[in-house]
Amino acid sequence: MSELAILGGPKTRSKPYPAWPVWDQRDIEAVTEVVKSGRWGGYPYPGPKTAELARKFAEMQGGGHAVAMANGTVTLEVALRAAGIGWGDEVLVPACTFQATAAAPMNAGAVPVIVDIDPNNYCMDPKAAAKAITPKTRAIIPVHLASNMADMDAIMVLAEKHNLVVVEDCAHAHGAKWNGRGAGTIGDFGSFSLQSSKTLTSGEGGILLCRSEAMARKAMAIIDCGRGHEGEGGREEGTSPVMGGNFRLSELQAALALVGIERFPAQAKEREQMAAYMDEALSEVPGVRVLRRDPRHTTRSFYQYIFAVDPATYGVEHDVLCAALEAEGVSAEVGYEAMHRYTLFQPRNSKLAVPNAFPEYFDFSKMSFPEAERACEHEAVTLDEATFRAGREGVDDVVEALKKIQKNAMELKQAAQVWKAQNKT
């Protein structure tokens, strides 16, 4: 019988990794308090829990003026709209990210321009971004991906030189710091997600950090149906000319997020300690490349953890390797597709205004992003944050499974075609 679990052998890890989200009596009491108050939704905005969440989140990240809203996609759109970016403006986005990063500019009327990534950290390559700038470029959305941050020094220099608005996509970067500054406080805006899988969650929701109070007021008006807002906590009806919609966060969601903020420091510390242990352990595994940590990235956040594999060493592509890890009891996935090949991002297959008005930007067949293609189609292996809440044993099991698979690479290679045929979509 094969040693590999994917071929019927015994698993490396038999017990599951810790579940997410974590909850206890505090969550029940927080939600119960809101239910009993009778003020469940987001109107009038902001409610007391929402205002408290905005204040505490800005404190946690170390600055900015926080505006809580419906999700971490609309946060990106609202940032662009508040900055006056719209029809036909170009917005630079990285080739390796969730589809929302590129979809949000289109929702604001702008055009996403995809640029390649840095192979050392899989974040936006500032040199590639520089080459993509045209007279129409108005903004840049660097994404802090998995456990890495984009080179914010280089991006801010680029933005200052070309007068670009910087919207940090921090959906993965709660608590992260660059040169001691919190993610989302370096650019003009910082966009955070509170979606159910994120390391700070309220089920759904998002928070936008704004550099200035004036931008925060504009953002509040946009998400509150255009109502004017006087300062971060006050409201003033009918004074804003902004066209808005209802993208408010509910008091129920805010209550859950407030409890999550209480837990966050201990959880973040545990993940960071175990990830440092993972960095060291993986460095000894054949065919594995640990993504480089920039010394300016002073505090890491671990929504996910990505490392690169050499397919030649394992005899298979990373999708088969991830399937083999899953069979061994280790949760692993390939992560995002390169944006120009992303099945969730196909704007030409729609009647949306932007791709139909500017079709030349969406001819993906003519686009090539070699580093993103290499990472997304061959190299990247993504581990869930739960890996780092399982102590050293959780990390050791990942390393042991990888060594076991590498040892039996020839056998896995022979079975790969059968596996691919069975899992073809």
C-alpha positions as CSV (number, residue, x, y, z in Angstrom):
1,M,0.0,0.0,0.0
2,S,1.2,3.5,-0.8
3,E,2.5,5.7,2.0
4,L,0.6,8.7,0.6
5,A,-2.9,9.4,1.9
6,I,-4.1,10.5,-1.5
7,L,-3.3,7.0,-2.7
8,G,-4.9,5.2,0.2
9,G,-2.1,5.5,2.8
10,P,-2.4,6.7,6.4
11,K,-2.8,10.4,7.1
12,T,-0.1,12.6,8.6
13,R,-2.6,14.5,10.7
14,S,-5.8,12.8,11.8
15,K,-7.4,15.6,13.9
16,P,-8.8,18.8,12.3
17,Y,-7.2,22.2,12.7
18,P,-9.1,24.7,15.0
19,A,-12.4,26.0,13.8
20,W,-13.1,29.6,12.8
21,P,-14.7,31.9,13.8
22,V,-14.0,31.5,17.5
23,W,-16.9,32.5,19.8
24,D,-18.0,32.3,23.4
25,Q,-20.5,33.7,25.8
26,R,-19.2,37.3,25.2
27,D,-20.5,37.2,21.6
28,I,-23.9,35.9,22.7
29,E,-24.2,38.6,25.4
30,A,-23.1,41.3,22.9
31,V,-25.6,40.4,20.3
32,T,-28.3,39.9,23.0
33,E,-27.7,43.4,24.2
34,V,-28.2,44.8,20.7
35,V,-31.4,42.7,20.2
36,K,-32.9,43.9,23.4
37,S,-32.0,47.6,22.5
38,G,-34.2,47.4,19.5
39,R,-31.6,49.1,17.4
40,W,-30.4,46.3,15.1
41,G,-29.6,48.0,11.8
42,G,-27.3,50.8,10.6
43,Y,-29.7,53.7,10.6
44,P,-29.4,56.4,11.9
45,Y,-25.7,56.1,11.0
46,P,-23.5,55.5,12.9
47,G,-25.2,53.7,15.7
48,P,-23.4,53.6,19.1
49,K,-21.8,50.2,18.5
50,T,-20.7,51.1,15.0
51,A,-19.2,54.4,16.3
52,E,-17.3,52.5,19.1
53,L,-16.1,50.0,16.5
54,A,-14.7,52.7,14.3
55,R,-12.9,54.4,17.1
56,K,-11.4,51.1,18.5
57,F,-10.4,49.9,15.1
58,A,-8.5,53.1,14.3
59,E,-6.8,52.8,17.6
60,M,-5.8,49.2,16.8
61,Q,-4.3,50.1,13.5
62,G,-2.6,53.2,14.9
63,G,-4.3,56.0,13.1
64,G,-6.8,57.2,10.5
65,H,-10.4,58.0,10.6
66,A,-12.5,54.8,10.4
67,V,-15.8,54.4,8.7
68,A,-17.5,51.0,9.1
69,M,-19.6,49.8,6.2
70,A,-21.3,46.7,4.6
71,N,-18.3,44.8,3.3
72,G,-14.6,45.0,2.3
73,T,-15.4,45.4,-1.4
74,V,-17.6,48.5,-1.1
75,T,-14.8,50.0,1.1
76,L,-12.6,50.1,-2.0
77,E,-15.3,51.6,-4.2
78,V,-16.2,54.2,-1.6
79,A,-12.5,55.2,-1.2
80,L,-12.2,55.9,-4.9
81,R,-15.5,57.8,-5.1
82,A,-14.6,59.9,-2.1
83,A,-11.3,60.8,-3.8
84,G,-13.2,61.9,-6.9
85,I,-12.0,59.0,-9.1
86,G,-14.6,57.8,-11.6
87,W,-15.4,57.5,-15.3
88,G,-12.5,56.5,-17.4
89,D,-9.8,57.0,-14.8
90,E,-7.2,54.3,-14.6
91,V,-6.5,52.4,-11.3
92,L,-3.6,50.1,-11.0
93,V,-4.2,46.7,-9.3
94,P,-2.0,43.7,-8.9
95,A,-2.3,40.5,-11.0
96,C,-2.6,38.3,-7.9
97,T,-5.6,39.2,-5.7
98,F,-9.2,38.5,-5.1
99,Q,-11.5,39.8,-7.9
100,A,-13.0,42.5,-5.7
101,T,-9.7,44.6,-6.0
102,A,-10.3,44.9,-9.7
103,A,-14.1,45.0,-9.6
104,A,-14.4,47.9,-7.2
105,P,-12.8,50.5,-9.6
106,M,-15.4,49.4,-12.2
107,N,-18.2,49.9,-9.7
108,A,-16.9,53.5,-9.3
109,G,-16.7,54.0,-13.1
110,A,-12.9,53.6,-13.3
111,V,-10.8,51.1,-15.3
112,P,-8.7,48.6,-13.5
113,V,-5.2,48.2,-15.0
114,I,-3.5,45.0,-14.0
115,V,0.2,44.9,-13.2
116,D,2.5,42.1,-12.4
117,I,3.7,41.0,-8.9
118,D,7.1,40.8,-7.1
119,P,8.1,37.1,-7.0
120,N,9.7,37.6,-3.6
121,N,6.4,38.4,-1.8
122,Y,3.6,38.0,-4.4
123,C,2.5,41.6,-3.9
124,M,2.3,44.3,-6.5
125,D,5.7,45.0,-8.1
126,P,6.4,48.8,-7.8
127,K,8.6,48.7,-10.9
128,A,5.8,47.0,-12.9
129,A,3.4,49.6,-11.6
130,A,5.7,52.5,-12.7
131,K,5.7,51.1,-16.2
132,A,1.9,51.0,-16.3
133,I,1.3,54.6,-15.4
134,T,-0.3,56.8,-18.1
135,P,-1.7,60.3,-18.1
136,K,-5.1,58.7,-17.2
137,T,-3.8,56.9,-14.1
138,R,-5.4,58.4,-10.9
139,A,-5.0,55.7,-8.2
140,I,-3.1,52.6,-7.2
141,I,-4.4,49.8,-5.0
142,P,-1.5,47.8,-3.5
143,V,-2.7,44.6,-1.9
144,H,-1.2,43.2,1.3
145,L,-1.4,39.6,0.5
146,A,-1.7,36.6,2.9
147,S,1.1,37.4,5.4
148,N,3.1,39.9,3.3
149,M,2.8,43.6,2.7
150,A,3.5,45.4,-0.5
151,D,6.6,47.7,-0.6
152,M,4.8,50.8,0.7
153,D,7.9,53.0,0.6
154,A,8.3,52.5,-3.1
155,I,4.6,52.8,-3.8
156,M,4.3,56.1,-1.8
157,V,7.3,57.5,-3.7
158,L,5.6,56.5,-7.0
159,A,2.3,58.0,-5.9
160,E,3.8,61.3,-4.9
161,K,5.7,61.6,-8.1
162,H,2.6,61.0,-10.2
163,N,0.0,62.5,-7.9
164,L,-1.8,59.2,-7.4
165,V,-4.4,58.3,-4.7
166,V,-3.2,55.2,-2.7
167,V,-5.9,52.8,-1.4
168,E,-4.3,50.0,0.6
169,D,-6.2,46.7,0.2
170,C,-5.8,45.4,3.8
171,A,-8.4,42.6,3.7
172,H,-5.6,40.2,4.9
173,A,-3.7,42.7,7.0
174,H,-5.5,43.4,10.3
175,G,-2.8,44.4,12.8
176,A,0.1,44.4,10.3
177,K,2.7,47.1,10.4
178,W,5.2,48.6,8.0
179,N,8.1,50.4,9.7
180,G,6.0,50.5,12.8
181,R,3.0,52.1,11.0
182,G,-0.3,50.2,10.8
183,A,-1.4,48.8,7.5
184,G,-4.1,51.1,6.0
185,T,-2.6,54.3,7.6
186,I,0.2,54.8,5.1
187,G,-1.8,55.5,2.0
188,D,-4.7,57.9,1.6
189,F,-7.1,55.0,2.5
190,G,-7.0,51.6,4.0
191,S,-9.7,49.0,3.1
192,F,-10.4,46.1,5.6
193,S,-12.8,43.2,5.4
194,L,-14.7,41.7,8.2
195,Q,-16.0,38.8,6.2
196,S,-16.5,35.5,8.0
197,S,-13.1,34.0,7.2
198,K,-11.1,37.1,8.1
199,T,-9.0,37.2,11.3
200,L,-11.3,40.0,12.6
201,T,-14.9,39.1,11.6
202,S,-18.5,40.1,12.1
203,G,-19.7,37.6,9.5
204,E,-19.9,40.3,6.9
205,G,-18.7,43.9,7.0
206,G,-15.8,46.2,6.2
207,I,-13.9,49.2,7.6
208,L,-12.3,52.1,5.6
209,L,-9.5,54.0,7.2
210,C,-9.2,57.5,5.8
211,R,-6.2,59.8,6.2
212,S,-8.3,62.9,6.7
213,E,-11.5,63.6,8.5
214,A,-12.9,65.3,5.4
215,M,-12.5,62.1,3.4
216,A,-14.1,60.2,6.2
217,R,-17.1,62.5,6.1
218,K,-17.4,62.0,2.3
219,A,-17.2,58.3,2.8
220,M,-19.9,58.4,5.4
221,A,-22.2,60.4,3.1
222,I,-21.7,57.9,0.3
223,I,-22.6,54.9,2.4
224,D,-25.6,56.6,4.1
225,C,-27.6,57.4,1.0
226,G,-25.9,60.8,0.5
227,R,-26.8,62.2,3.9
228,G,-24.4,64.8,5.1
229,H,-22.2,64.0,8.1
230,E,-20.7,66.6,10.4
231,G,-17.6,65.0,11.9
232,E,-17.1,61.3,12.5
233,G,-19.9,60.8,15.0
234,G,-22.5,63.4,14.0
235,R,-25.1,63.7,11.3
236,E,-26.5,66.7,9.5
237,E,-29.3,66.1,7.1
238,G,-29.4,67.4,3.6
239,T,-26.1,69.2,3.4
240,S,-24.1,66.9,1.1
241,P,-24.3,66.9,-2.7
242,V,-22.9,63.3,-2.8
243,M,-24.9,60.6,-4.5
244,G,-24.9,57.7,-2.1
245,G,-26.5,54.3,-1.3
246,N,-27.2,52.2,1.7
247,F,-23.9,50.5,2.6
248,R,-24.1,50.9,6.3
249,L,-22.9,48.3,8.9
250,S,-25.5,47.0,11.3
251,E,-25.3,47.3,15.0
252,L,-25.5,43.5,15.3
253,Q,-22.3,43.2,13.2
254,A,-20.6,45.9,15.0
255,A,-21.2,44.2,18.3
256,L,-19.6,41.0,17.1
257,A,-16.6,42.8,15.7
258,L,-16.1,44.6,19.0
259,V,-15.8,41.3,20.8
260,G,-13.4,40.1,18.1
261,I,-11.2,43.1,18.7
262,E,-10.9,42.0,22.4
263,R,-9.6,38.6,21.3
264,F,-7.5,39.8,18.4
265,P,-4.1,40.7,20.1
266,A,-3.7,37.2,21.6
267,Q,-4.7,35.5,18.4
268,A,-2.4,37.6,16.3
269,K,0.5,37.0,18.7
270,E,0.0,33.2,18.6
271,R,-0.2,33.2,14.7
272,E,2.9,35.3,14.4
273,Q,5.0,33.1,16.7
274,M,3.9,29.9,15.0
275,A,4.5,31.4,11.5
276,A,8.1,32.4,12.5
277,Y,8.5,28.7,13.5
278,M,7.0,27.7,10.1
279,D,9.5,30.0,8.3
280,E,12.4,28.2,9.9
281,A,11.0,24.7,9.5
282,L,10.1,25.1,5.8
283,S,13.6,26.4,5.0
284,E,14.8,22.8,5.5
285,V,12.2,21.2,3.2
286,P,13.4,20.3,-0.3
287,G,11.6,22.1,-3.1
288,V,10.1,24.8,-0.9
289,R,10.8,28.5,-1.1
290,V,9.7,30.7,1.9
291,L,8.6,34.1,0.6
292,R,11.0,36.8,1.7
293,R,10.0,38.9,4.6
294,D,11.0,42.5,4.2
295,P,12.7,43.8,7.4
296,R,10.5,46.9,7.0
297,H,7.5,44.7,7.6
298,T,7.8,45.0,11.3
299,T,4.6,43.2,12.4
300,R,3.0,40.5,10.3
301,S,-0.7,39.4,10.1
302,F,-1.7,35.9,9.2
303,Y,-5.0,35.6,7.4
304,Q,-3.2,33.1,5.2
305,Y,0.4,32.0,4.7
306,I,1.9,31.4,1.2
307,F,5.0,29.5,0.3
308,A,6.3,28.6,-3.2
309,V,7.1,25.1,-4.3
310,D,9.3,23.8,-7.2
311,P,7.1,21.5,-9.2
312,A,10.1,19.7,-10.6
313,T,11.1,18.6,-7.1
314,Y,7.7,17.1,-6.4
315,G,7.0,15.9,-9.9
316,V,3.6,17.5,-10.0
317,E,2.1,21.0,-10.2
318,H,1.0,22.8,-7.1
319,D,-2.7,21.8,-7.4
320,V,-1.9,18.1,-7.1
321,L,0.5,18.9,-4.3
322,C,-2.3,20.8,-2.4
323,A,-4.6,17.8,-3.0
324,A,-2.0,15.5,-1.5
325,L,-1.6,17.8,1.5
326,E,-5.4,17.9,2.0
327,A,-5.4,14.1,2.0
328,E,-2.7,14.1,4.6
329,G,-5.0,16.2,6.9
330,V,-3.4,19.6,6.1
331,S,-5.6,22.3,4.7
332,A,-4.0,23.7,1.6
333,E,-5.0,25.4,-1.6
334,V,-3.5,27.0,-4.6
335,G,-5.0,30.5,-3.9
336,Y,-6.0,33.0,-6.5
337,E,-5.8,32.7,-10.2
338,A,-3.9,35.4,-12.1
339,M,-6.4,38.2,-12.6
340,H,-6.5,38.1,-16.4
341,R,-7.4,34.4,-16.1
342,Y,-9.6,34.6,-13.0
343,T,-12.9,32.8,-13.5
344,L,-14.5,35.2,-10.9
345,F,-13.3,38.3,-12.9
346,Q,-14.7,38.1,-16.4
347,P,-16.1,41.7,-17.0
348,R,-16.4,41.2,-20.8
349,N,-19.0,38.6,-20.1
350,S,-21.4,41.2,-18.9
351,K,-23.3,44.3,-19.8
352,L,-21.5,46.4,-17.3
353,A,-20.8,50.0,-18.4
354,V,-17.0,50.1,-17.9
355,P,-15.9,47.0,-19.9
356,N,-18.3,47.9,-22.7
357,A,-17.2,51.5,-22.9
358,F,-13.4,50.6,-22.7
359,P,-13.1,47.1,-24.2
360,E,-9.4,47.6,-25.1
361,Y,-8.6,47.3,-21.4
362,F,-10.2,43.9,-21.1
363,D,-8.7,41.9,-23.9
364,F,-7.1,39.4,-21.6
365,S,-5.9,37.2,-24.4
366,K,-3.3,39.8,-25.2
367,M,-2.1,40.2,-21.6
368,S,0.9,38.5,-19.9
369,F,2.0,38.7,-16.4
370,P,4.8,36.1,-16.1
371,E,5.4,36.4,-12.3
372,A,1.7,36.1,-11.4
373,E,1.3,33.3,-13.9
374,R,4.2,31.4,-12.4
375,A,2.9,31.9,-8.8
376,C,-0.8,31.3,-9.5
377,E,-0.4,28.4,-11.9
378,H,2.7,26.5,-10.6
379,E,4.2,27.6,-7.3
380,A,1.9,29.0,-4.7
381,V,0.6,26.9,-1.8
382,T,-1.7,28.6,0.7
383,L,-2.2,27.6,4.3
384,D,-5.1,28.7,6.4
385,E,-4.7,30.8,9.5
386,A,-5.9,27.9,11.6
387,T,-2.6,26.2,11.0
388,F,-1.0,28.7,13.3
389,R,-3.6,28.3,16.1
390,A,-2.7,24.6,16.5
391,G,0.6,25.1,18.2
392,R,3.9,23.6,17.1
393,E,2.2,20.3,16.3
394,G,0.1,22.1,13.7
395,V,3.2,23.4,12.0
396,D,5.1,20.2,12.4
397,D,2.3,18.3,10.7
398,V,2.6,20.5,7.6
399,V,6.3,20.0,7.4
400,E,6.1,16.3,7.9
401,A,3.4,16.0,5.2
402,L,5.5,17.9,2.8
403,K,8.6,15.7,3.5
404,K,6.5,12.6,3.1
405,I,5.1,13.7,-0.2
406,Q,8.5,14.7,-1.5
407,K,9.9,11.3,-0.5
408,N,7.2,9.6,-2.5
409,A,7.2,12.1,-5.4
410,M,7.7,9.5,-8.1
411,E,4.6,7.6,-6.9
412,L,2.5,10.8,-6.7
413,K,3.7,11.8,-10.2
414,Q,2.4,8.5,-11.6
415,A,-1.0,9.0,-9.9
416,A,-1.3,12.7,-10.9
417,Q,-3.0,12.1,-14.2
418,V,-5.6,9.9,-12.6
419,W,-6.3,12.5,-9.9
420,K,-6.6,15.3,-12.5
421,A,-9.0,13.2,-14.6
422,Q,-11.2,12.5,-11.5
423,N,-11.1,16.2,-10.4
424,K,-11.5,17.9,-13.9
425,T,-14.1,20.6,-13.8
